[in-house]
Amino acid sequence: MFYKTIEKEKLKLSFTSYLRRKPELEEKQLEIQMALTKIVGKEDVVTDESQLLSYKYS
């Protein structure tokens, strides 16, 4: 479990994740991110955690 706070301009967002970061997957994540960037372009690949949170829930 980890706790993180993201601050951007006047917005402060804090959250707790019960999923542990796995260093062995970070290289694969970067590889996927680079492949997606080649396909759709950098402006259409979201990597900022505060932006990703909005896609986490429907």
C-alpha distance matrix in Angstrom:
0.0 3.8 7.0 10.2 13.8 16.5 20.1 23.0 26.5 26.4 23.2 20.0 16.9 13.6 10.7 7.1 5.5 4.3 5.8 5.5 8.6 11.5 14.3 16.9 16.5 16.8 20.6 21.1 19.5 21.9 24.7 24.2 24.1 27.3 29.0 28.3 29.6 32.8 33.3 32.7 32.7 30.2 30.7 29.5 26.2 23.3 20.5 19.6 16.2 17.9 20.5 18.3 16.7 20.3 20.5 17.4 19.3 22.9
3.8 0.0 3.8 6.6 10.3 13.1 16.6 19.7 23.1 23.2 20.2 16.9 14.1 10.9 8.6 5.8 5.5 6.7 7.7 6.9 8.5 12.0 14.1 17.2 16.7 16.1 19.9 20.8 18.8 20.7 23.9 23.6 22.9 26.0 28.1 27.3 28.1 31.4 32.2 31.3 31.0 28.2 28.6 27.8 24.5 21.4 18.5 17.1 13.8 15.4 18.4 16.7 15.2 18.9 19.6 17.0 19.2 22.9
7.0 3.8 0.0 3.8 7.0 10.2 13.5 16.8 20.0 19.9 16.9 13.4 10.9 7.4 5.9 4.4 6.4 8.8 10.5 10.4 11.5 15.1 16.9 20.2 19.4 18.3 22.0 23.0 20.6 22.2 25.6 25.1 23.8 27.0 29.2 28.0 28.5 32.1 32.8 31.5 30.9 28.0 27.9 27.3 24.4 21.0 18.2 16.2 12.8 13.5 16.9 15.9 14.1 17.5 19.0 16.6 18.6 22.3
10.2 6.6 3.8 0.0 3.8 6.6 10.0 13.2 16.5 16.7 13.9 10.6 8.3 5.7 5.6 6.3 8.2 11.4 12.3 12.2 12.2 15.9 17.1 20.4 19.3 17.6 21.2 22.3 19.5 20.6 24.2 23.6 21.9 24.9 27.4 26.0 26.1 29.8 30.6 29.1 28.2 25.1 24.9 24.6 21.9 18.4 15.6 13.1 10.0 10.5 14.1 13.8 12.3 15.7 17.5 15.8 18.0 21.7
13.8 10.3 7.0 3.8 0.0 3.8 6.5 10.0 13.1 13.0 10.4 7.0 5.6 4.2 6.5 8.8 11.2 14.7 15.7 15.9 15.6 19.2 20.2 23.6 22.2 20.2 23.5 24.7 21.6 22.3 25.9 25.3 23.1 26.0 28.6 26.9 26.6 30.4 31.2 29.3 28.2 24.9 24.2 24.3 22.0 18.3 15.9 12.8 10.2 9.5 13.3 13.9 12.4 15.2 17.7 16.6 18.5 22.0
16.5 13.1 10.2 6.6 3.8 0.0 3.8 6.6 10.1 10.8 8.2 5.8 5.1 6.2 8.6 11.4 13.2 16.9 17.4 17.6 16.8 20.1 20.8 24.0 22.2 19.8 22.9 23.9 20.6 20.9 24.5 23.7 21.1 23.8 26.5 24.6 24.0 27.8 28.6 26.5 25.1 21.8 20.9 21.2 19.2 15.6 13.4 9.9 8.1 6.8 10.5 11.9 11.0 13.5 16.1 15.8 17.9 21.2
20.1 16.6 13.5 10.0 6.5 3.8 0.0 3.8 6.6 7.4 5.8 4.4 6.3 8.6 11.6 14.8 16.9 20.6 21.2 21.4 20.4 23.7 24.1 27.3 25.6 22.9 25.7 26.9 23.5 23.4 27.0 26.3 23.3 25.7 28.5 26.5 25.5 29.2 30.1 27.7 26.0 22.6 21.3 22.1 20.6 17.1 15.4 11.7 10.8 8.8 12.0 14.3 13.5 15.2 18.3 18.5 20.3 23.2
23.0 19.7 16.8 13.2 10.0 6.6 3.8 0.0 3.8 6.1 5.3 6.4 8.5 11.5 14.3 17.6 19.4 23.1 23.4 23.8 22.5 25.6 25.8 28.7 26.7 23.9 26.4 27.4 23.8 23.3 26.8 25.9 22.7 24.8 27.5 25.3 23.9 27.5 28.4 25.7 23.9 20.5 18.8 19.9 18.9 15.7 14.6 10.9 11.1 8.7 10.8 13.9 13.8 14.7 17.7 18.8 20.5 23.0
26.5 23.1 20.0 16.5 13.1 10.1 6.6 3.8 0.0 3.8 5.6 8.1 11.0 14.3 17.4 20.8 22.9 26.6 27.1 27.5 26.3 29.4 29.5 32.4 30.4 27.5 29.9 30.9 27.3 26.7 30.0 29.1 25.8 27.7 30.4 28.0 26.4 29.9 30.7 27.8 25.8 22.5 20.4 21.9 21.5 18.4 17.8 14.2 14.8 12.1 13.7 17.1 16.9 17.2 20.5 21.8 23.2 25.3
26.4 23.2 19.9 16.7 13.0 10.8 7.4 6.1 3.8 0.0 3.8 6.6 10.0 13.3 16.7 20.3 22.8 26.4 27.4 28.2 27.4 30.7 31.2 34.3 32.3 29.6 32.3 33.1 29.5 29.3 32.6 31.6 28.4 30.6 33.1 30.6 29.2 32.9 33.4 30.4 28.7 25.6 23.3 24.4 24.0 20.7 20.2 16.5 16.3 13.1 15.0 18.2 17.2 17.4 20.9 22.0 22.8 24.8
23.2 20.2 16.9 13.9 10.4 8.2 5.8 5.3 5.6 3.8 0.0 3.8 6.5 10.0 13.2 16.9 19.2 22.9 23.9 24.9 24.4 27.8 28.6 31.6 29.4 27.1 29.9 30.5 26.9 27.0 30.4 29.1 26.1 28.7 31.0 28.4 27.5 31.2 31.6 28.7 27.3 24.3 22.1 22.7 21.9 18.4 17.8 14.1 13.3 10.0 12.1 15.0 13.6 14.0 17.6 18.3 19.2 21.4
20.0 16.9 13.4 10.6 7.0 5.8 4.4 6.4 8.1 6.6 3.8 0.0 3.8 6.7 10.2 13.8 16.4 20.1 21.3 22.2 21.9 25.4 26.4 29.5 27.7 25.4 28.5 29.3 25.8 26.2 29.7 28.6 25.9 28.7 31.1 28.8 28.1 31.9 32.4 29.8 28.5 25.4 23.7 24.1 22.7 19.0 17.8 14.1 12.5 9.7 12.7 14.9 13.1 14.4 17.8 17.8 18.8 21.5
16.9 14.1 10.9 8.3 5.6 5.1 6.3 8.5 11.0 10.0 6.5 3.8 0.0 3.8 6.7 10.4 12.9 16.5 17.8 19.0 19.0 22.6 24.0 27.0 25.0 23.1 26.4 26.9 23.4 24.3 27.7 26.4 24.0 27.1 29.2 26.9 26.7 30.5 30.8 28.4 27.5 24.6 23.1 22.9 21.2 17.4 16.1 12.7 10.3 7.7 11.0 12.3 10.0 11.8 15.0 14.4 15.5 18.5
13.6 10.9 7.4 5.7 4.2 6.2 8.6 11.5 14.3 13.3 10.0 6.7 3.8 0.0 3.8 7.1 10.2 13.6 15.3 16.4 16.9 20.6 22.2 25.3 23.6 22.1 25.6 26.3 23.1 24.3 27.7 26.6 24.6 27.8 30.0 28.0 28.0 31.8 32.2 30.1 29.4 26.4 25.4 25.0 22.9 19.1 17.2 14.2 11.1 9.6 13.1 13.5 11.0 13.5 16.2 14.7 15.9 19.3
10.7 8.6 5.9 5.6 6.5 8.6 11.6 14.3 17.4 16.7 13.2 10.2 6.7 3.8 0.0 3.8 6.6 10.0 11.9 13.4 14.4 18.1 20.2 23.1 21.3 20.3 24.0 24.3 21.2 23.0 26.2 24.9 23.4 26.8 28.7 26.8 27.4 31.0 31.2 29.4 29.1 26.4 25.6 24.7 22.3 18.6 16.7 14.3 10.7 10.1 13.2 12.6 9.7 12.7 14.7 12.5 13.8 17.4
7.1 5.8 4.4 6.3 8.8 11.4 14.8 17.6 20.8 20.3 16.9 13.8 10.4 7.1 3.8 0.0 3.8 6.6 9.0 10.5 12.2 15.9 18.3 21.1 19.7 19.2 23.0 23.3 20.7 22.8 25.9 24.8 23.7 27.2 29.0 27.4 28.3 31.9 32.1 30.7 30.6 27.9 27.6 26.5 23.7 20.3 18.1 16.2 12.5 12.8 15.7 14.3 11.7 15.0 16.3 13.5 14.9 18.6
5.5 5.5 6.4 8.2 11.2 13.2 16.9 19.4 22.9 22.8 19.2 16.4 12.9 10.2 6.6 3.8 0.0 3.8 5.3 7.4 9.3 12.8 15.6 18.0 16.5 16.4 20.2 20.2 17.8 20.3 23.2 22.0 21.4 24.9 26.4 25.1 26.4 29.8 29.9 28.8 29.0 26.6 26.6 25.2 22.2 19.0 16.8 15.7 12.0 13.2 15.6 13.4 11.3 14.8 15.2 12.1 14.0 17.7
4.3 6.7 8.8 11.4 14.7 16.9 20.6 23.1 26.6 26.4 22.9 20.1 16.5 13.6 10.0 6.6 3.8 0.0 3.8 6.3 9.5 12.3 15.6 17.6 16.5 17.2 20.9 20.7 18.9 21.7 24.3 23.1 23.1 26.6 27.9 26.8 28.5 31.6 31.7 30.9 31.4 29.2 29.5 27.8 24.7 21.8 19.6 18.9 15.3 16.8 18.9 16.3 14.4 17.7 17.6 14.1 15.7 19.2
5.8 7.7 10.5 12.3 15.7 17.4 21.2 23.4 27.1 27.4 23.9 21.3 17.8 15.3 11.9 9.0 5.3 3.8 0.0 3.8 6.5 9.0 12.5 14.1 12.8 13.8 17.4 17.0 15.4 18.4 20.8 19.8 20.1 23.5 24.6 23.8 25.6 28.6 28.7 28.3 28.8 26.8 27.5 25.7 22.4 19.9 17.5 17.6 14.3 16.5 18.2 15.2 14.2 17.5 16.8 13.6 15.9 19.3
5.5 6.9 10.4 12.2 15.9 17.6 21.4 23.8 27.5 28.2 24.9 22.2 19.0 16.4 13.4 10.5 7.4 6.3 3.8 0.0 3.8 6.2 9.5 11.6 11.1 11.9 15.5 15.8 14.6 17.3 19.8 19.4 19.8 22.9 24.4 24.1 25.6 28.5 29.1 28.9 29.1 26.9 27.9 26.6 23.0 20.7 17.8 17.9 15.0 17.7 19.6 16.9 16.3 19.9 19.3 16.4 19.1 22.6
8.6 8.5 11.5 12.2 15.6 16.8 20.4 22.5 26.3 27.4 24.4 21.9 19.0 16.9 14.4 12.2 9.3 9.5 6.5 3.8 0.0 3.8 6.3 8.9 8.2 8.3 12.0 12.8 11.5 13.8 16.5 16.6 16.7 19.6 21.4 21.3 22.6 25.4 26.3 26.4 26.3 24.0 25.3 24.2 20.5 18.4 15.3 15.7 13.4 16.6 18.3 15.7 16.0 19.6 18.8 16.6 19.7 23.2
11.5 12.0 15.1 15.9 19.2 20.1 23.7 25.6 29.4 30.7 27.8 25.4 22.6 20.6 18.1 15.9 12.8 12.3 9.0 6.2 3.8 0.0 3.8 5.4 5.5 6.8 9.9 10.6 10.5 12.9 14.9 15.4 16.3 18.8 20.3 20.9 22.4 24.8 25.8 26.4 26.5 24.5 26.3 25.1 21.3 19.8 16.8 17.9 16.1 19.5 20.8 18.0 18.8 22.2 21.0 18.9 22.1 25.3
14.3 14.1 16.9 17.1 20.2 20.8 24.1 25.8 29.5 31.2 28.6 26.4 24.0 22.2 20.2 18.3 15.6 15.6 12.5 9.5 6.3 3.8 0.0 3.8 5.4 5.2 7.6 9.6 10.0 11.3 13.5 14.9 15.6 17.5 19.4 20.4 21.5 23.7 25.3 26.0 25.7 23.6 25.7 25.0 21.2 20.1 16.8 18.1 16.9 20.5 21.8 19.4 20.6 24.1 22.9 21.3 24.8 27.9
16.9 17.2 20.2 20.4 23.6 24.0 27.3 28.7 32.4 34.3 31.6 29.5 27.0 25.3 23.1 21.1 18.0 17.6 14.1 11.6 8.9 5.4 3.8 0.0 3.8 5.7 6.6 7.7 9.5 11.2 12.2 13.7 15.3 16.9 18.2 19.7 21.3 23.0 24.4 25.6 25.7 24.0 26.5 25.5 21.7 21.1 18.2 20.1 19.2 22.9 23.7 21.0 22.5 25.7 24.0 22.5 25.9 28.8
16.5 16.7 19.4 19.3 22.2 22.2 25.6 26.7 30.4 32.3 29.4 27.7 25.0 23.6 21.3 19.7 16.5 16.5 12.8 11.1 8.2 5.5 5.4 3.8 0.0 3.8 5.5 5.2 6.1 8.7 9.9 10.6 12.2 14.3 15.4 16.5 18.3 20.2 21.2 22.3 22.6 21.1 23.4 22.1 18.3 17.8 15.2 17.4 16.5 20.3 20.6 17.7 19.5 22.4 20.5 19.2 22.7 25.4
16.8 16.1 18.3 17.6 20.2 19.8 22.9 23.9 27.5 29.6 27.1 25.4 23.1 22.1 20.3 19.2 16.4 17.2 13.8 11.9 8.3 6.8 5.2 5.7 3.8 0.0 3.8 5.4 5.0 6.2 8.6 9.9 10.4 12.4 14.3 15.3 16.4 18.6 20.1 20.9 20.6 18.6 21.0 20.1 16.3 15.7 12.7 14.8 14.4 18.2 18.7 16.3 18.3 21.3 19.9 19.0 22.7 25.5
20.6 19.9 22.0 21.2 23.5 22.9 25.7 26.4 29.9 32.3 29.9 28.5 26.4 25.6 24.0 23.0 20.2 20.9 17.4 15.5 12.0 9.9 7.6 6.6 5.5 3.8 0.0 3.8 5.4 5.2 6.3 8.8 9.9 10.7 12.5 14.4 15.4 16.9 18.8 20.2 19.8 18.2 21.1 20.4 16.8 17.0 14.3 16.9 17.2 21.0 21.1 18.8 21.3 24.0 22.3 21.8 25.5 28.1
21.1 20.8 23.0 22.3 24.7 23.9 26.9 27.4 30.9 33.1 30.5 29.3 26.9 26.3 24.3 23.3 20.2 20.7 17.0 15.8 12.8 10.6 9.6 7.7 5.2 5.4 3.8 0.0 3.8 5.4 5.0 6.2 8.6 9.9 10.6 12.3 14.2 15.5 16.8 18.3 18.7 17.7 20.5 19.2 15.6 16.1 14.1 17.1 17.3 21.0 20.6 18.0 20.5 22.9 20.7 20.2 23.8 26.0
19.5 18.8 20.6 19.5 21.6 20.6 23.5 23.8 27.3 29.5 26.9 25.8 23.4 23.1 21.2 20.7 17.8 18.9 15.4 14.6 11.5 10.5 10.0 9.5 6.1 5.0 5.4 3.8 0.0 3.8 5.4 5.2 6.1 8.6 9.9 10.6 12.2 14.4 15.4 16.3 16.5 15.1 17.5 16.1 12.4 12.5 10.4 13.4 13.6 17.3 16.8 14.2 16.9 19.3 17.2 17.0 20.7 23.0
21.9 20.7 22.2 20.6 22.3 20.9 23.4 23.3 26.7 29.3 27.0 26.2 24.3 24.3 23.0 22.8 20.3 21.7 18.4 17.3 13.8 12.9 11.3 11.2 8.7 6.2 5.2 5.4 3.8 0.0 3.8 5.5 5.0 6.2 8.6 9.9 10.4 12.4 14.4 15.3 14.7 13.0 15.9 15.4 11.8 12.4 10.1 13.2 14.4 17.9 17.4 15.5 18.6 20.8 19.1 19.4 23.2 25.4
24.7 23.9 25.6 24.2 25.9 24.5 27.0 26.8 30.0 32.6 30.4 29.7 27.7 27.7 26.2 25.9 23.2 24.3 20.8 19.8 16.5 14.9 13.5 12.2 9.9 8.6 6.3 5.0 5.4 3.8 0.0 3.8 5.5 5.2 6.3 8.7 9.9 10.9 12.7 14.5 14.5 13.7 17.0 16.1 12.9 14.4 12.9 16.4 17.6 21.1 20.1 18.0 21.2 23.1 20.9 21.3 25.0 26.8
24.2 23.6 25.1 23.6 25.3 23.7 26.3 25.9 29.1 31.6 29.1 28.6 26.4 26.6 24.9 24.8 22.0 23.1 19.8 19.4 16.6 15.4 14.9 13.7 10.6 9.9 8.8 6.2 5.2 5.5 3.8 0.0 3.8 5.4 5.1 6.2 8.5 10.0 10.7 12.2 12.9 12.6 15.3 13.7 10.5 12.1 11.4 15.1 16.2 19.4 18.0 15.6 18.9 20.4 17.9 18.5 21.9 23.5
24.1 22.9 23.8 21.9 23.1 21.1 23.3 22.7 25.8 28.4 26.1 25.9 24.0 24.6 23.4 23.7 21.4 23.1 20.1 19.8 16.7 16.3 15.6 15.3 12.2 10.4 9.9 8.6 6.1 5.0 5.5 3.8 0.0 3.8 5.5 5.2 6.1 8.7 10.0 10.5 10.4 9.3 12.0 10.8 7.4 9.0 8.3 12.0 13.8 16.8 15.3 13.5 17.0 18.5 16.4 17.5 21.1 22.8
27.3 26.0 27.0 24.9 26.0 23.8 25.7 24.8 27.7 30.6 28.7 28.7 27.1 27.8 26.8 27.2 24.9 26.6 23.5 22.9 19.6 18.8 17.5 16.9 14.3 12.4 10.7 9.9 8.6 6.2 5.2 5.4 3.8 0.0 3.8 5.5 5.0 6.3 8.8 10.2 9.5 8.8 12.3 11.9 9.2 11.6 11.1 14.7 16.9 19.9 18.3 17.0 20.6 21.8 19.9 21.2 24.7 26.3
29.0 28.1 29.2 27.4 28.6 26.5 28.5 27.5 30.4 33.1 31.0 31.1 29.2 30.0 28.7 29.0 26.4 27.9 24.6 24.4 21.4 20.3 19.4 18.2 15.4 14.3 12.5 10.6 9.9 8.6 6.3 5.1 5.5 3.8 0.0 3.8 5.4 5.2 6.5 8.9 9.5 10.3 13.5 12.2 10.1 13.0 13.3 17.0 19.0 21.9 19.8 18.2 21.8 22.7 20.2 21.6 24.9 26.0
28.3 27.3 28.0 26.0 26.9 24.6 26.5 25.3 28.0 30.6 28.4 28.8 26.9 28.0 26.8 27.4 25.1 26.8 23.8 24.1 21.3 20.9 20.4 19.7 16.5 15.3 14.4 12.3 10.6 9.9 8.7 6.2 5.2 5.5 3.8 0.0 3.8 5.4 5.0 6.0 7.3 8.2 10.7 8.8 6.9 10.1 11.2 14.9 17.0 19.4 16.9 15.4 19.1 19.5 17.1 18.9 21.9 22.8
29.6 28.1 28.5 26.1 26.6 24.0 25.5 23.9 26.4 29.2 27.5 28.1 26.7 28.0 27.4 28.3 26.4 28.5 25.6 25.6 22.6 22.4 21.5 21.3 18.3 16.4 15.4 14.2 12.2 10.4 9.9 8.5 6.1 5.0 5.4 3.8 0.0 3.8 5.4 5.5 4.6 5.0 8.2 7.6 6.2 9.7 10.8 14.2 17.0 19.2 16.8 16.1 19.9 20.3 18.4 20.5 23.7 24.7
32.8 31.4 32.1 29.8 30.4 27.8 29.2 27.5 29.9 32.9 31.2 31.9 30.5 31.8 31.0 31.9 29.8 31.6 28.6 28.5 25.4 24.8 23.7 23.0 20.2 18.6 16.9 15.5 14.4 12.4 10.9 10.0 8.7 6.3 5.2 5.4 3.8 0.0 3.8 6.0 5.7 7.7 10.8 10.4 9.8 13.5 14.6 18.0 20.7 23.0 20.5 19.7 23.5 23.8 21.7 23.8 26.9 27.6
33.3 32.2 32.8 30.6 31.2 28.6 30.1 28.4 30.7 33.4 31.6 32.4 30.8 32.2 31.2 32.1 29.9 31.7 28.7 29.1 26.3 25.8 25.3 24.4 21.2 20.1 18.8 16.8 15.4 14.4 12.7 10.7 10.0 8.8 6.5 5.0 5.4 3.8 0.0 3.8 6.0 9.0 11.2 9.6 9.7 13.4 15.3 18.7 21.2 23.2 20.3 19.3 22.9 22.8 20.3 22.6 25.3 25.6
32.7 31.3 31.5 29.1 29.3 26.5 27.7 25.7 27.8 30.4 28.7 29.8 28.4 30.1 29.4 30.7 28.8 30.9 28.3 28.9 26.4 26.4 26.0 25.6 22.3 20.9 20.2 18.3 16.3 15.3 14.5 12.2 10.5 10.2 8.9 6.0 5.5 6.0 3.8 0.0 3.8 6.9 8.0 6.1 7.4 11.1 13.6 16.7 19.3 20.8 17.6 17.1 20.8 20.2 18.1 20.8 23.3 23.4
32.7 31.0 30.9 28.2 28.2 25.1 26.0 23.9 25.8 28.7 27.3 28.5 27.5 29.4 29.1 30.6 29.0 31.4 28.8 29.1 26.3 26.5 25.7 25.7 22.6 20.6 19.8 18.7 16.5 14.7 14.5 12.9 10.4 9.5 9.5 7.3 4.6 5.7 6.0 3.8 0.0 3.8 5.6 5.8 6.9 10.6 12.7 15.4 18.6 20.0 17.2 17.3 21.0 20.6 19.1 21.9 24.6 25.2
30.2 28.2 28.0 25.1 24.9 21.8 22.6 20.5 22.5 25.6 24.3 25.4 24.6 26.4 26.4 27.9 26.6 29.2 26.8 26.9 24.0 24.5 23.6 24.0 21.1 18.6 18.2 17.7 15.1 13.0 13.7 12.6 9.3 8.8 10.3 8.2 5.0 7.7 9.0 6.9 3.8 0.0 3.8 5.5 5.5 8.3 9.9 12.3 15.7 17.2 14.7 15.2 18.9 19.0 17.9 20.6 23.5 24.5
30.7 28.6 27.9 24.9 24.2 20.9 21.3 18.8 20.4 23.3 22.1 23.7 23.1 25.4 25.6 27.6 26.6 29.5 27.5 27.9 25.3 26.3 25.7 26.5 23.4 21.0 21.1 20.5 17.5 15.9 17.0 15.3 12.0 12.3 13.5 10.7 8.2 10.8 11.2 8.0 5.6 3.8 0.0 3.8 5.8 7.7 10.2 11.8 15.2 15.8 13.0 14.1 17.6 17.1 16.5 19.6 22.1 22.9
29.5 27.8 27.3 24.6 24.3 21.2 22.1 19.9 21.9 24.4 22.7 24.1 22.9 25.0 24.7 26.5 25.2 27.8 25.7 26.6 24.2 25.1 25.0 25.5 22.1 20.1 20.4 19.2 16.1 15.4 16.1 13.7 10.8 11.9 12.2 8.8 7.6 10.4 9.6 6.1 5.8 5.5 3.8 0.0 3.8 6.3 9.7 11.8 14.6 15.4 12.1 12.5 16.0 15.2 13.9 17.0 19.5 19.9
26.2 24.5 24.4 21.9 22.0 19.2 20.6 18.9 21.5 24.0 21.9 22.7 21.2 22.9 22.3 23.7 22.2 24.7 22.4 23.0 20.5 21.3 21.2 21.7 18.3 16.3 16.8 15.6 12.4 11.8 12.9 10.5 7.4 9.2 10.1 6.9 6.2 9.8 9.7 7.4 6.9 5.5 5.8 3.8 0.0 3.8 6.4 9.3 12.0 13.6 10.8 10.4 14.1 14.2 12.7 15.2 18.2 19.3
23.3 21.4 21.0 18.4 18.3 15.6 17.1 15.7 18.4 20.7 18.4 19.0 17.4 19.1 18.6 20.3 19.0 21.8 19.9 20.7 18.4 19.8 20.1 21.1 17.8 15.7 17.0 16.1 12.5 12.4 14.4 12.1 9.0 11.6 13.0 10.1 9.7 13.5 13.4 11.1 10.6 8.3 7.7 6.3 3.8 0.0 3.8 6.0 8.4 9.8 7.1 6.8 10.6 11.0 10.1 12.4 15.5 17.1
20.5 18.5 18.2 15.6 15.9 13.4 15.4 14.6 17.8 20.2 17.8 17.8 16.1 17.2 16.7 18.1 16.8 19.6 17.5 17.8 15.3 16.8 16.8 18.2 15.2 12.7 14.3 14.1 10.4 10.1 12.9 11.4 8.3 11.1 13.3 11.2 10.8 14.6 15.3 13.6 12.7 9.9 10.2 9.7 6.4 3.8 0.0 3.8 6.2 8.8 7.5 6.9 10.4 12.0 11.4 12.8 16.3 18.6
19.6 17.1 16.2 13.1 12.8 9.9 11.7 10.9 14.2 16.5 14.1 14.1 12.7 14.2 14.3 16.2 15.7 18.9 17.6 17.9 15.7 17.9 18.1 20.1 17.4 14.8 16.9 17.1 13.4 13.2 16.4 15.1 12.0 14.7 17.0 14.9 14.2 18.0 18.7 16.7 15.4 12.3 11.8 11.8 9.3 6.0 3.8 0.0 3.8 5.6 5.4 6.2 8.9 10.7 11.4 12.7 15.9 18.4
16.2 13.8 12.8 10.0 10.2 8.1 10.8 11.1 14.8 16.3 13.3 12.5 10.3 11.1 10.7 12.5 12.0 15.3 14.3 15.0 13.4 16.1 16.9 19.2 16.5 14.4 17.2 17.3 13.6 14.4 17.6 16.2 13.8 16.9 19.0 17.0 17.0 20.7 21.2 19.3 18.6 15.7 15.2 14.6 12.0 8.4 6.2 3.8 0.0 3.8 5.4 4.9 6.3 9.2 10.1 10.3 13.5 16.6
17.9 15.4 13.5 10.5 9.5 6.8 8.8 8.7 12.1 13.1 10.0 9.7 7.7 9.6 10.1 12.8 13.2 16.8 16.5 17.7 16.6 19.5 20.5 22.9 20.3 18.2 21.0 21.0 17.3 17.9 21.1 19.4 16.8 19.9 21.9 19.4 19.2 23.0 23.2 20.8 20.0 17.2 15.8 15.4 13.6 9.8 8.8 5.6 3.8 0.0 3.8 5.5 5.4 7.4 9.7 10.4 12.8 15.6
20.5 18.4 16.9 14.1 13.3 10.5 12.0 10.8 13.7 15.0 12.1 12.7 11.0 13.1 13.2 15.7 15.6 18.9 18.2 19.6 18.3 20.8 21.8 23.7 20.6 18.7 21.1 20.6 16.8 17.4 20.1 18.0 15.3 18.3 19.8 16.9 16.8 20.5 20.3 17.6 17.2 14.7 13.0 12.1 10.8 7.1 7.5 5.4 5.4 3.8 0.0 3.8 5.4 5.8 7.5 9.4 11.8 14.0
18.3 16.7 15.9 13.8 13.9 11.9 14.3 13.9 17.1 18.2 15.0 14.9 12.3 13.5 12.6 14.3 13.4 16.3 15.2 16.9 15.7 18.0 19.4 21.0 17.7 16.3 18.8 18.0 14.2 15.5 18.0 15.6 13.5 17.0 18.2 15.4 16.1 19.7 19.3 17.1 17.3 15.2 14.1 12.5 10.4 6.8 6.9 6.2 4.9 5.5 3.8 0.0 3.8 5.4 5.3 6.6 9.7 12.2
16.7 15.2 14.1 12.3 12.4 11.0 13.5 13.8 16.9 17.2 13.6 13.1 10.0 11.0 9.7 11.7 11.3 14.4 14.2 16.3 16.0 18.8 20.6 22.5 19.5 18.3 21.3 20.5 16.9 18.6 21.2 18.9 17.0 20.6 21.8 19.1 19.9 23.5 22.9 20.8 21.0 18.9 17.6 16.0 14.1 10.6 10.4 8.9 6.3 5.4 5.4 3.8 0.0 3.8 5.3 5.0 7.5 10.6
20.3 18.9 17.5 15.7 15.2 13.5 15.2 14.7 17.2 17.4 14.0 14.4 11.8 13.5 12.7 15.0 14.8 17.7 17.5 19.9 19.6 22.2 24.1 25.7 22.4 21.3 24.0 22.9 19.3 20.8 23.1 20.4 18.5 21.8 22.7 19.5 20.3 23.8 22.8 20.2 20.6 19.0 17.1 15.2 14.2 11.0 12.0 10.7 9.2 7.4 5.8 5.4 3.8 0.0 3.8 5.6 6.5 8.5
20.5 19.6 19.0 17.5 17.7 16.1 18.3 17.7 20.5 20.9 17.6 17.8 15.0 16.2 14.7 16.3 15.2 17.6 16.8 19.3 18.8 21.0 22.9 24.0 20.5 19.9 22.3 20.7 17.2 19.1 20.9 17.9 16.4 19.9 20.2 17.1 18.4 21.7 20.3 18.1 19.1 17.9 16.5 13.9 12.7 10.1 11.4 11.4 10.1 9.7 7.5 5.3 5.3 3.8 0.0 3.8 5.6 7.2
17.4 17.0 16.6 15.8 16.6 15.8 18.5 18.8 21.8 22.0 18.3 17.8 14.4 14.7 12.5 13.5 12.1 14.1 13.6 16.4 16.6 18.9 21.3 22.5 19.2 19.0 21.8 20.2 17.0 19.4 21.3 18.5 17.5 21.2 21.6 18.9 20.5 23.8 22.6 20.8 21.9 20.6 19.6 17.0 15.2 12.4 12.8 12.7 10.3 10.4 9.4 6.6 5.0 5.6 3.8 0.0 3.8 6.9
19.3 19.2 18.6 18.0 18.5 17.9 20.3 20.5 23.2 22.8 19.2 18.8 15.5 15.9 13.8 14.9 14.0 15.7 15.9 19.1 19.7 22.1 24.8 25.9 22.7 22.7 25.5 23.8 20.7 23.2 25.0 21.9 21.1 24.7 24.9 21.9 23.7 26.9 25.3 23.3 24.6 23.5 22.1 19.5 18.2 15.5 16.3 15.9 13.5 12.8 11.8 9.7 7.5 6.5 5.6 3.8 0.0 3.8
22.9 22.9 22.3 21.7 22.0 21.2 23.2 23.0 25.3 24.8 21.4 21.5 18.5 19.3 17.4 18.6 17.7 19.2 19.3 22.6 23.2 25.3 27.9 28.8 25.4 25.5 28.1 26.0 23.0 25.4 26.8 23.5 22.8 26.3 26.0 22.8 24.7 27.6 25.6 23.4 25.2 24.5 22.9 19.9 19.3 17.1 18.6 18.4 16.6 15.6 14.0 12.2 10.6 8.5 7.2 6.9 3.8 0.0
